[in-house]
Amino acid sequence: MPNDLLPAIAAFARVAHHASFTRAARELGVSPSALSQSVRALEGRLGVRLLDRSTRRVGVTEIGQRFLEEARAGLGAIERAVDAVNDSREAPAGVLRLNLPKVVADIVVVPHLADFARAYPDVVVEMHCENRFIDLVAMGFDAGFRLGESLANDVVAVPIGPPQRVATFASPAYVAAHGAPQTPADLLRHRCACIRLDHDRSPERWEYAMDGRIIEVEARPAIISNDGDLLLATAREGLGVCCHLEGIVAGDLANGTLVPVLTDYWPTFGAFHLYYPSRVHMPRKLRVFIDFLRRRHAM
């Protein structure tokens, strides 16, 4: 392989990952124009167009996607070789790429990230926040976070932190004006802030514990979003009833910004799990990250 081809392929893979020359260039420490020239040169060498470019977005062509899928195996092997070298060093080092919902980042990772950085200054933590499930290996991530109930069978899963309870709440102003629901069925008579994770699906049903089992309730939406922080903000403003992980709203409930409702029905789910493919060697940067978080959440 010509000496200049491998860096160009790696550059193309990062542009495809970010769907952006600007974000990929920032990660690689080069200018967007230099990165664009590198990818254009690769397209010229291969005689095909790998990317569709417009002023708004960068997309991967069909042949570019096939090429990327074939190239990822080789790029992954090189990355694992680099990880093996880093593992042999006295201090862990390298970029640790994590895929996780933002709520997990807020509860599990971010409160401890500064201390982790002080303990392991050569490890760069990259967090890509999204709710959908992905192929960690194909997308170049070292690990992901999800609730334990949501994990596939072909991964190694490590519980991090305690079980998670889902709270239901509203603002004091909303409760004063409309009252509080007394049972989950009452939500059909209330305004609710509901999350929709996929645009082509109905809003997610709310889950409650009743008679030793979990039931699903279809709330009546007054607002719908795919962003939990936005819905939480609308609840604080008095728009309606909302539900979220208790760890996210504990401060609001403690200071009275939000009022708990339906507390007898709040469900408890398993702990968040950090997971990684069972067929992949665990790099040292991931091992120290797991050990660090488990110690922190055991305190």
Secondary structure, DSSP 8 states (H G I E B T S, - for coil): --TTHHHHHHHHHHHHHHT-HHHHHHHHTS-HHHHHHHHHHHHHHHTS--EEE-SS-EEE-HHHHHHHHHHHHHHHHHHHHHHHHHHHSSS--EEEEEEE-HHHIIIIIHHHHHHHHHH-TTEEEEEEE-SS---HHHHT-SEEEEEGGG--TTEEEEEESS-EEEEEEE-HHHHHHH---SSGGGGGGS-EEEE-SSTTS----EEEEETTEEEEE---EEEEES-HHHHHHHHHTTS-BEEEEHHHHHHHHHHTSSEEE-GGG--EE--EEEEEETTS---HHHHHHHHHHHHHHH-
